[in-house]
Amino acid sequence: MIKLKGRVGDLTFYENNKGYQARSARGVDSARVKKDPSFVRSRENANEFGRAVQAAKLLRGVLRPLLLYNTDGTMVNRLNSRMVRVLKSDGSNSRGERMVHPENTGMLRLFDFNRTAPLHETLLVRYGMEADLSTSTVQLHLPAYFPKQAVVAPKEATHFRLTAAAVEIDFTGMGERGYPPLAMQTTALLPLTGQIPASSLVLAMDGRVDSGSVIVILGLSFFEQFGGELYPLKSKDASPLGIVEVLA
């Protein structure tokens, strides 16, 4: 028995519950898809999906410093799907030409980059937000709270840290001017015992906000104290990160 997987000429070799199988490769000629009027809907869908994927890729690139340890294996597909919904909400362009416009990007709100640790199921604090787009400033205000009641932490965690970020993105430009700068601020390492006093995270973006969408991100990271030292936890349930607001 020769065990093959893959494609050779017009045959595709694969394995299923019946063992190794072979079948003839079928498909529509790509040149026909590009020109045949009967495939106009397919071309429109492909164009829009590609545009949405590019917008999602731009957002991931901008947020890369935050996404290194705060994602799950489904994040890329989930973000692509959400961005397709944003694009399809464009009512000013015809099908096949729709874009990701700022006024529709509010649909990105409450997106979790790590589905195994949703932000709003981890941080149970009613924080406030204040934005002054004329000065490109966003502030997150957190009231005093008790972490034992307001933070759902992994069992081994002894400390945590909050990270906030804000960035203005013009998805219609698709990053022609490169990645926009990301404004970030983190808290000190905070104990999971006692009471945390009220605080504010101030995010000053570079330049005046005049177009695009302002994406506001909030995340947590957890630490374990061992032998007098603090070590970051690497498990997926220890790194929630989500979009908390979208301003346009």
Buried (B, 14 or more C-beta within 10 A) or exposed (E): EEEBEEEEEEEBBEEEEEEEEEEEEEEEEEEEBEEEEEBEEEBBBBBBBEBBBBBBBBBBEBBEEBBEBBBBEEBBEBBBEBBBEBBBBBEEEEEBEBBBBBEBBBBBBEBBBBBBBBBEEBBEBEBEBEBEBEEBBBBBBBEEBEBEEBBBBBEBBBBBBBBBBBBBBBBBEBBEEEEBEBBBBEBEBBEBEEEBEEBEBBBEBEEEBEEBBBBBBBBBBBBBBEEEEEEBBEEBBBBBBBBBBBBB
